[in-house]
Amino acid sequence: MKVVVSEYDPKWPMLFAMEADWLQEVFGDELLQIHHIGSTSVPGLKAKPIIDIMPVVRNILRVDDLIQGMDALGYQSMGEFGIPGRRYFRKGKEERTHHVHVFQADSKDVQRHLAFRDFMRAHPDEAARYGELKATLAKQFPDSIESYMDGKDDYIKRVEKQALEWYRQGANGKTWNV
């Protein structure tokens, strides 16, 4: 898969909303919330043009019964794909368009993703630094998604820790138990 990082596209929230409508039909009553996460959810942030979506469900095991519905929308089921308690789906083969990361409501991964997203939204200077790092890595490793991801790892871990602390301190009037 070619690594491409693009300037922010104001169509990304609309693309999320359209896909979220379809996903709500597949997940039905199992769905509690659905969030736009990842870099395409942060206005102004450079990103791989792939919409990351996080459905939050009552029971993660019931998601396994929904695979046929996800297949009908063009998604490929990848199981946990390295993150225990997650169900991961991707849409598009070489031209990937969407990633769906499903978590149960009590998963700490829900807070982790939302904290990172909201921290980036509230700190545009940090988002710009992250965008530049991603653009540099994409130029350096255009044919290696693994090297691109490895290059972001330390940065993400550091900022994620800051973001979770920011949430613990009641950022945006919210308090999270993480």
SELO-498330 format. One record per atom (N, C-alpha, C): residue number from 0; atom name; y negated, z, x. Coordinates in nm, 3 decimals, decimal comma, padded with zeros to 5 digits. Layout:
REM residues N
   n atom       Y       Z       X
 NUM   CA       Y       Z       X
...
END
This chain:
REM residues 178
   n atom       Y       Z       X
   0    N  00,118  00,000  00,083
   0   CA  00,000  00,000  00,000
   0    C -00,125  00,000  00,088
   1    N -00,214 -00,092  00,064
   1   CA -00,340 -00,103  00,138
   1    C -00,431  00,014  00,099
   2    N -00,494  00,075  00,198
   2   CA -00,586  00,186  00,173
   2    C -00,726  00,129  00,157
   3    N -00,782  00,144  00,038
   3   CA -00,916  00,094  00,008
   3    C -00,997  00,209 -00,050
   4    N -01,113  00,234  00,005
   4   CA -01,206  00,334 -00,048
   4    C -01,331  00,259 -00,093
   5    N -01,370  00,282 -00,217
   5   CA -01,482  00,210 -00,279
   5    C -01,599  00,305 -00,304
   6    N -01,716  00,246 -00,321
   6   CA -01,830  00,324 -00,371
   6    C -01,797  00,372 -00,512
   7    N -01,861  00,479 -00,556
   7   CA -01,838  00,532 -00,691
   7    C -01,867  00,424 -00,794
   8    N -01,781  00,415 -00,893
   8   CA -01,797  00,319 -01,002
   8    C -01,821  00,396 -01,132
   9    N -01,936  00,377 -01,196
   9   CA -01,964  00,452 -01,319
   9    C -01,868  00,419 -01,434
  10    N -01,781  00,320 -01,418
  10   CA -01,681  00,289 -01,521
  10    C -01,562  00,386 -01,515
  11    N -01,545  00,457 -01,405
  11   CA -01,428  00,543 -01,389
  11    C -01,413  00,646 -01,501
  12    N -01,520  00,716 -01,545
  12   CA -01,500  00,810 -01,657
  12    C -01,453  00,740 -01,785
  13    N -01,500  00,620 -01,811
  13   CA -01,457  00,546 -01,928
  13    C -01,309  00,507 -01,916
  14    N -01,268  00,464 -01,796
  14   CA -01,128  00,430 -01,774
  14    C -01,038  00,553 -01,793
  15    N -01,087  00,669 -01,749
  15   CA -01,014  00,793 -01,774
  15    C -01,001  00,818 -01,924
  16    N -01,113  00,810 -01,996
  16   CA -01,112  00,840 -02,140
  16    C -01,017  00,748 -02,216
  17    N -01,017  00,622 -02,181
  17   CA -00,927  00,526 -02,248
  17    C -00,781  00,564 -02,224
  18    N -00,748  00,594 -02,099
  18   CA -00,609  00,629 -02,067
  18    C -00,571  00,763 -02,128
  19    N -00,666  00,857 -02,130
  19   CA -00,639  00,988 -02,188
  19    C -00,600  00,976 -02,335
  20    N -00,662  00,884 -02,407
  20   CA -00,626  00,863 -02,547
  20    C -00,479  00,823 -02,560
  21    N -00,435  00,731 -02,475
  21   CA -00,295  00,688 -02,479
  21    C -00,202  00,802 -02,441
  22    N -00,239  00,878 -02,340
  22   CA -00,155  00,989 -02,296
  22    C -00,144  01,098 -02,403
  23    N -00,252  01,122 -02,476
  23   CA -00,248  01,222 -02,582
  23    C -00,144  01,184 -02,687
  24    N -00,130  01,056 -02,713
  24   CA -00,028  01,011 -02,809
  24    C  00,112  01,038 -02,756
  25    N  00,134  01,015 -02,628
  25   CA  00,266  01,037 -02,569
  25    C  00,299  01,187 -02,566
  26    N  00,203  01,270 -02,524
  26   CA  00,230  01,413 -02,506
  26    C  00,227  01,491 -02,637
  27    N  00,154  01,444 -02,736
  27   CA  00,152  01,507 -02,867
  27    C  00,118  01,655 -02,861
  28    N  00,193  01,735 -02,934
  28   CA  00,166  01,879 -02,945
  28    C  00,194  01,955 -02,816
  29    N  00,263  01,893 -02,723
  29   CA  00,291  01,959 -02,595
  29    C  00,164  01,972 -02,511
  30    N  00,067  01,883 -02,536
  30   CA -00,056  01,878 -02,457
  30    C -00,154  01,985 -02,501
  31    N -00,203  02,063 -02,404
  31   CA -00,306  02,163 -02,429
  31    C -00,444  02,112 -02,388
  32    N -00,450  02,047 -02,274
  32   CA -00,576  01,994 -02,220
  32    C -00,543  01,870 -02,139
  33    N -00,647  01,788 -02,117
  33   CA -00,631  01,674 -02,027
  33    C -00,760  01,661 -01,948
  34    N -00,748  01,651 -01,815
  34   CA -00,864  01,652 -01,727
  34    C -00,865  01,529 -01,637
  35    N -00,985  01,480 -01,612
  35   CA -01,008  01,378 -01,509
  35    C -01,028  01,456 -01,380
  36    N -00,942  01,433 -01,282
  36   CA -00,951  01,504 -01,154
  36    C -00,959  01,401 -01,042
  37    N -00,960  01,451 -00,919
  37   CA -00,962  01,361 -00,805
  37    C -01,102  01,304 -00,783
  38    N -01,112  01,222 -00,683
  38   CA -01,242  01,171 -00,640
  38    C -01,311  01,085 -00,743
  39    N -01,236  01,012 -00,827
  39   CA -01,301  00,928 -00,927
  39    C -01,368  01,011 -01,036
  40    N -01,343  01,142 -01,039
  40   CA -01,404  01,231 -01,138
  40    C -01,535  01,293 -01,089
  41    N -01,575  01,261 -00,966
  41   CA -01,696  01,321 -00,907
  41    C -01,802  01,212 -00,893
  42    N -01,907  01,218 -00,977
  42   CA -02,012  01,115 -00,968
  42    C -02,067  01,101 -00,826
  43    N -02,075  00,977 -00,780
  43   CA -02,132  00,948 -00,649
  43    C -02,033  00,952 -00,534
  44    N -01,912  01,003 -00,557
  44   CA -01,815  01,018 -00,448
  44    C -01,738  00,889 -00,425
  45    N -01,732  00,846 -00,300
  45   CA -01,649  00,731 -00,264
  45    C -01,503  00,769 -00,290
  46    N -01,424  00,670 -00,334
  46   CA -01,287  00,702 -00,371
  46    C -01,197  00,580 -00,365
  47    N -01,067  00,606 -00,354
  47   CA -00,971  00,500 -00,382
  47    C -00,985  00,476 -00,532
  48    N -00,992  00,353 -00,576
  48   CA -01,018  00,325 -00,718
  48    C -00,894  00,347 -00,806
  49    N -00,843  00,468 -00,800
  49   CA -00,726  00,508 -00,879
  49    C -00,766  00,632 -00,959
  50    N -00,749  00,626 -01,089
  50   CA -00,790  00,736 -01,177
  50    C -00,680  00,843 -01,176
  51    N -00,717  00,965 -01,136
  51   CA -00,624  01,078 -01,138
  51    C -00,647  01,157 -01,266
  52    N -00,538  01,181 -01,336
  52   CA -00,543  01,249 -01,465
  52    C -00,448  01,369 -01,460
  53    N -00,494  01,483 -01,514
  53   CA -00,412  01,603 -01,515
  53    C -00,394  01,655 -01,657
  54    N -00,282  01,617 -01,721
  54   CA -00,248  01,681 -01,848
  54    C -00,196  01,822 -01,821
  55    N -00,238  01,917 -01,902
  55   CA -00,190  02,054 -01,894
  55    C -00,106  02,076 -02,020
  56    N  00,018  02,117 -01,999
  56   CA  00,113  02,126 -02,110
  56    C  00,165  02,268 -02,130
  57    N  00,225  02,288 -02,246
  57   CA  00,284  02,418 -02,279
  57    C  00,406  02,446 -02,192
  58    N  00,497  02,347 -02,181
  58   CA  00,622  02,367 -02,110
  58    C  00,651  02,242 -02,026
  59    N  00,649  02,258 -01,895
  59   CA  00,667  02,143 -01,805
  59    C  00,804  02,078 -01,822
  60    N  00,906  02,154 -01,860
  60   CA  01,040  02,097 -01,874
  60    C  01,047  01,997 -01,989
  61    N  00,963  02,014 -02,089
  61   CA  00,963  01,921 -02,202
  61    C  00,905  01,785 -02,164
  62    N  00,831  01,780 -02,055
  62   CA  00,773  01,652 -02,010
  62    C  00,884  01,554 -01,974
  63    N  00,997  01,605 -01,929
  63   CA  01,109  01,517 -01,893
  63    C  01,157  01,437 -02,014
  64    N  01,136  01,489 -02,134
  64   CA  01,175  01,418 -02,256
  64    C  01,074  01,309 -02,295
  65    N  00,962  01,302 -02,225
  65   CA  00,856  01,208 -02,260
  65    C  00,852  01,086 -02,167
  66    N  00,948  01,077 -02,077
  66   CA  00,947  00,970 -01,977
  66    C  00,950  00,832 -02,042
  67    N  01,024  00,817 -02,149
  67   CA  01,032  00,687 -02,216
  67    C  00,893  00,645 -02,268
  68    N  00,819  00,738 -02,322
  68   CA  00,683  00,709 -02,368
  68    C  00,591  00,671 -02,253
  69    N  00,608  00,737 -02,139
  69   CA  00,528  00,704 -02,021
  69    C  00,567  00,566 -01,968
  70    N  00,696  00,537 -01,970
  70   CA  00,743  00,403 -01,930
  70    C  00,675  00,296 -02,015
  71    N  00,665  00,321 -02,146
  71   CA  00,606  00,223 -02,238
  71    C  00,458  00,196 -02,205
  72    N  00,392  00,295 -02,143
  72   CA  00,252  00,277 -02,101
  72    C  00,242  00,214 -01,961
  73    N  00,356  00,187 -01,899
  73   CA  00,355  00,124 -01,767
  73    C  00,365  00,220 -01,651
  74    N  00,397  00,346 -01,678
  74   CA  00,408  00,447 -01,572
  74    C  00,548  00,454 -01,515
  75    N  00,554  00,486 -01,388
  75   CA  00,679  00,511 -01,319
  75    C  00,690  00,662 -01,297
  76    N  00,799  00,721 -01,340
  76   CA  00,820  00,864 -01,323
  76    C  00,866  00,892 -01,180
  77    N  00,800  00,988 -01,116
  77   CA  00,833  01,023 -00,977
  77    C  00,885  01,166 -00,966
  78    N  00,910  01,233 -01,080
  78   CA  00,957  01,372 -01,076
  78    C  00,849  01,465 -01,023
  79    N  00,892  01,566 -00,947
  79   CA  00,795  01,660 -00,889
  79    C  00,718  01,599 -00,774
  80    N  00,778  01,507 -00,703
  80   CA  00,718  01,434 -00,591
  80    C  00,648  01,528 -00,492
  81    N  00,723  01,631 -00,449
  81   CA  00,675  01,719 -00,342
  81    C  00,596  01,840 -00,386
  82    N  00,566  01,853 -00,514
  82   CA  00,493  01,971 -00,563
  82    C  00,577  02,036 -00,673
  83    N  00,640  02,150 -00,642
  83   CA  00,723  02,218 -00,741
  83    C  00,643  02,248 -00,869
  84    N  00,706  02,223 -00,983
  84   CA  00,643  02,251 -01,110
  84    C  00,552  02,141 -01,162
  85    N  00,543  02,031 -01,091
  85   CA  00,461  01,918 -01,134
  85    C  00,554  01,807 -01,183
  86    N  00,500  01,725 -01,274
  86   CA  00,563  01,598 -01,306
  86    C  00,458  01,492 -01,274
  87    N  00,497  01,397 -01,191
  87   CA  00,403  01,298 -01,138
  87    C  00,444  01,159 -01,185
  88    N  00,345  01,083 -01,231
  88   CA  00,366  00,946 -01,276
  88    C  00,260  00,858 -01,211
  89    N  00,297  00,734 -01,181
  89   CA  00,197  00,641 -01,128
  89    C  00,209  00,508 -01,201
  90    N  00,093  00,444 -01,214
  90   CA  00,085  00,319 -01,288
  90    C  00,036  00,209 -01,194
  91    N  00,103  00,097 -01,200
  91   CA  00,071 -00,013 -01,110
  91    C  00,157 -00,004 -00,986
  92    N  00,198 -00,114 -00,936
  92   CA  00,283 -00,112 -00,816
  92    C  00,194 -00,113 -00,692
  93    N  00,170 -00,229 -00,633
  93   CA  00,081 -00,236 -00,517
  93    C -00,066 -00,220 -00,559
  94    N -00,096 -00,258 -00,681
  94   CA -00,232 -00,244 -00,736
  94    C -00,236 -00,122 -00,827
  95    N -00,219 -00,005 -00,769
  95   CA -00,213  00,119 -00,845
  95    C -00,344  00,142 -00,918
  96    N -00,334  00,185 -01,044
  96   CA -00,455  00,210 -01,124
  96    C -00,471  00,355 -01,166
  97    N -00,361  00,425 -01,191
  97   CA -00,366  00,562 -01,241
  97    C -00,255  00,647 -01,179
  98    N -00,288  00,773 -01,158
  98   CA -00,190  00,875 -01,122
  98    C -00,200  00,985 -01,226
  99    N -00,087  01,032 -01,275
  99   CA -00,085  01,141 -01,373
  99    C -00,008  01,257 -01,312
 100    N -00,077  01,371 -01,302
 100   CA -00,020  01,494 -01,244
 100    C -00,011  01,595 -01,359
 101    N  00,108  01,621 -01,408
 101   CA  00,127  01,710 -01,522
 101    C  00,167  01,848 -01,472
 102    N  00,097  01,950 -01,522
 102   CA  00,128  02,088 -01,488
 102    C  00,136  02,172 -01,614
 103    N  00,216  02,277 -01,607
 103   CA  00,222  02,376 -01,713
 103    C  00,096  02,461 -01,706
 104    N  00,052  02,514 -01,819
 104   CA -00,076  02,585 -01,826
 104    C -00,088  02,701 -01,727
 105    N  00,020  02,768 -01,697
 105   CA  00,011  02,884 -01,607
 105    C  00,025  02,849 -01,459
 106    N  00,026  02,721 -01,426
 106   CA  00,039  02,680 -01,286
 106    C -00,092  02,702 -01,211
 107    N -00,081  02,758 -01,092
 107   CA -00,200  02,775 -01,008
 107    C -00,259  02,641 -00,965
 108    N -00,179  02,536 -00,972
 108   CA -00,229  02,403 -00,936
 108    C -00,336  02,354 -01,032
 109    N -00,334  02,401 -01,156
 109   CA -00,438  02,363 -01,252
 109    C -00,573  02,413 -01,201
 110    N -00,582  02,541 -01,169
 110   CA -00,707  02,597 -01,119
 110    C -00,749  02,534 -00,988
 111    N -00,652  02,506 -00,902
 111   CA -00,682  02,446 -00,772
 111    C -00,750  02,311 -00,789
 112    N -00,694  02,227 -00,874
 112   CA -00,753  02,094 -00,896
 112    C -00,891  02,102 -00,962
 113    N -00,903  02,188 -01,062
 113   CA -01,032  02,200 -01,132
 113    C -01,139  02,261 -01,042
 114    N -01,101  02,360 -00,962
 114   CA -01,197  02,422 -00,871
 114    C -01,248  02,320 -00,770
 115    N -01,158  02,241 -00,712
 115   CA -01,199  02,141 -00,613
 115    C -01,293  02,039 -00,678
 116    N -01,255  01,989 -00,794
 116   CA -01,338  01,890 -00,864
 116    C -01,476  01,946 -00,895
 117    N -01,480  02,065 -00,954
 117   CA -01,608  02,122 -00,995
 117    C -01,694  02,161 -00,876
 118    N -01,630  02,205 -00,768
 118   CA -01,704  02,235 -00,645
 118    C -01,771  02,110 -00,591
 119    N -01,697  02,000 -00,588
 119   CA -01,753  01,873 -00,539
 119    C -01,868  01,826 -00,629
 120    N -01,852  01,842 -00,759
 120   CA -01,958  01,803 -00,851
 120    C -02,084  01,886 -00,831
 121    N -02,065  02,013 -00,799
 121   CA -02,180  02,104 -00,782
 121    C -02,240  02,100 -00,643
 122    N -02,172  02,038 -00,547
 122   CA -02,218  02,033 -00,408
 122    C -02,217  01,887 -00,359
 123    N -02,319  01,809 -00,399
 123   CA -02,321  01,667 -00,363
 123    C -02,322  01,641 -00,213
 124    N -02,378  01,730 -00,134
 124   CA -02,376  01,710  00,011
 124    C -02,232  01,716  00,064
 125    N -02,154  01,810  00,011
 125   CA -02,013  01,820  00,051
 125    C -01,936  01,698  00,003
 126    N -01,966  01,653 -00,118
 126   CA -01,900  01,533 -00,170
 126    C -01,932  01,412 -00,082
 127    N -02,055  01,402 -00,036
 127   CA -02,092  01,290  00,051
 127    C -02,016  01,296  00,183
 128    N -02,001  01,418  00,241
 128   CA -01,923  01,433  00,364
 128    C -01,778  01,390  00,342
 129    N -01,724  01,431  00,230
 129   CA -01,586  01,394  00,197
 129    C -01,573  01,243  00,181
 130    N -01,667  01,183  00,113
 130   CA -01,665  01,039  00,095
 130    C -01,671  00,964  00,227
 131    N -01,753  01,011  00,319
 131   CA -01,762  00,947  00,450
 131    C -01,633  00,963  00,529
 132    N -01,573  01,080  00,521
 132   CA -01,445  01,101  00,588
 132    C -01,341  01,003  00,533
 133    N -01,335  00,989  00,401
 133   CA -01,238  00,898  00,341
 133    C -01,263  00,753  00,381
 134    N -01,390  00,713  00,382
 134   CA -01,423  00,575  00,421
 134    C -01,384  00,550  00,566
 135    N -01,410  00,646  00,654
 135   CA -01,374  00,633  00,795
 135    C -01,223  00,623  00,812
 136    N -01,150  00,708  00,742
 136   CA -01,004  00,707  00,752
 136    C -00,945  00,577  00,697
 137    N -01,004  00,526  00,589
 137   CA -00,955  00,400  00,531
 137    C -00,974  00,284  00,628
 138    N -01,085  00,284  00,702
 138   CA -01,108  00,180  00,803
 138    C -01,012  00,198  00,921
 139    N -00,988  00,323  00,958
 139   CA -00,902  00,353  01,071
 139    C -00,755  00,326  01,041
 140    N -00,713  00,353  00,916
 140   CA -00,572  00,339  00,878
 140    C -00,557  00,253  00,752
 141    N -00,600  00,127  00,755
 141   CA -00,598  00,045  00,633
 141    C -00,457  00,014  00,582
 142    N -00,358  00,028  00,667
 142   CA -00,221 -00,005  00,627
 142    C -00,128  00,115  00,626
 143    N -00,185  00,236  00,633
 143   CA -00,100  00,355  00,638
 143    C -00,157  00,465  00,548
 144    N -00,107  00,468  00,424
 144   CA -00,152  00,573  00,332
 144    C -00,115  00,710  00,385
 145    N -00,003  00,720  00,457
 145   CA  00,039  00,849  00,512
 145    C -00,062  00,900  00,614
 146    N -00,106  00,813  00,705
 146   CA -00,205  00,853  00,806
 146    C -00,338  00,887  00,740
 147    N -00,377  00,810  00,640
 147   CA -00,499  00,837  00,565
 147    C -00,491  00,977  00,502
 148    N -00,380  01,007  00,436
 148   CA -00,363  01,138  00,371
 148    C -00,361  01,251  00,474
 149    N -00,289  01,229  00,585
 149   CA -00,283  01,330  00,690
 149    C -00,422  01,357  00,746
 150    N -00,505  01,253  00,758
 150   CA -00,640  01,269  00,811
 150    C -00,731  01,352  00,721
 151    N -00,701  01,357  00,592
 151   CA -00,781  01,435  00,497
 151    C -00,731  01,577  00,482
 152    N -00,609  01,604  00,525
 152   CA -00,541  01,729  00,493
 152    C -00,619  01,855  00,534
 153    N -00,662  01,864  00,659
 153   CA -00,734  01,984  00,704
 153    C -00,864  02,003  00,626
 154    N -00,935  01,893  00,604
 154   CA -01,061  01,900  00,529
 154    C -01,034  01,953  00,388
 155    N -00,935  01,896  00,320
 155   CA -00,907  01,936  00,182
 155    C -00,868  02,083  00,176
 156    N -00,784  02,128  00,267
 156   CA -00,742  02,269  00,267
 156    C -00,863  02,361  00,287
 157    N -00,952  02,323  00,377
 157   CA -01,070  02,407  00,403
 157    C -01,161  02,413  00,281
 158    N -01,192  02,298  00,223
 158   CA -01,283  02,294  00,109
 158    C -01,218  02,353 -00,015
 159    N -01,089  02,332 -00,030
 159   CA -01,019  02,391 -00,144
 159    C -01,029  02,544 -00,140
 160    N -01,016  02,601 -00,022
 160   CA -01,030  02,746 -00,007
 160    C -01,171  02,790 -00,049
 161    N -01,272  02,717 -00,004
 161   CA -01,410  02,746 -00,044
 161    C -01,427  02,734 -00,196
 162    N -01,370  02,628 -00,252
 162   CA -01,384  02,602 -00,395
 162    C -01,319  02,714 -00,477
 163    N -01,203  02,760 -00,436
 163   CA -01,137  02,868 -00,510
 163    C -01,217  02,997 -00,500
 164    N -01,273  03,024 -00,384
 164   CA -01,358  03,143 -00,370
 164    C -01,482  03,131 -00,457
 165    N -01,541  03,014 -00,460
 165   CA -01,656  02,985 -00,545
 165    C -01,622  03,014 -00,691
 166    N -01,503  02,975 -00,734
 166   CA -01,460  03,004 -00,871
 166    C -01,436  03,152 -00,892
 167    N -01,375  03,218 -00,794
 167   CA -01,350  03,363 -00,806
 167    C -01,480  03,439 -00,825
 168    N -01,586  03,387 -00,767
 168   CA -01,717  03,452 -00,777
 168    C -01,790  03,415 -00,905
 169    N -01,720  03,343 -00,994
 169   CA -01,777  03,313 -01,124
 169    C -01,864  03,191 -01,130
 170    N -01,835  03,089 -01,049
 170   CA -01,912  02,965 -01,050
 170    C -01,917  02,908 -01,191
 171    N -02,033  02,857 -01,228
 171   CA -02,052  02,794 -01,358
 171    C -02,019  02,888 -01,473
 172    N -02,028  03,020 -01,449
 172   CA -02,000  03,116 -01,554
 172    C -01,853  03,132 -01,586
 173    N -01,765  03,073 -01,503
 173   CA -01,622  03,081 -01,529
 173    C -01,559  03,183 -01,434
 174    N -01,457  03,246 -01,479
 174   CA -01,379  03,335 -01,393
 174    C -01,235  03,289 -01,399
 175    N -01,175  03,269 -01,284
 175   CA -01,037  03,222 -01,276
 175    C -00,953  03,327 -01,206
 176    N -00,832  03,341 -01,249
 176   CA -00,736  03,425 -01,179
 176    C -00,651  03,332 -01,093
 177    N -00,683  03,327 -00,966
 177   CA -00,608  03,235 -00,877
 177    C -00,545  03,314 -00,765
END
